């Protein structure tokens, strides 16, 4: 990926929504890892995510995930309730990252 992926996240059960933003550290079809700046979601919490993928622009992935781990402000989540379209998009992202890493 030429540009870093950005992720917006918020608690699924909070209204009105207050979105925090971060940069993706690692992503796969199963989940994502990112560093939270302030509002750290708790383990077991369901969060909503918006991930912008420049190479698939203007597409924005809107996903739900469960928080698996938070350590030193790094948040690891597992995607839940994935649509088939989002699964396909995430697999494309995985392949793009793999290609980029093999070129290094």
Protein Blocks (a to p, Z undefined) as FASTA:
>chain_A
ZZdcddddddfkbccddddddddfbdcfkbccdddfklpcdehiacddddddfklocbdc
ddddddfbdcehiacdddehiafklmmmmmmmmmmmmmmmmmZZ
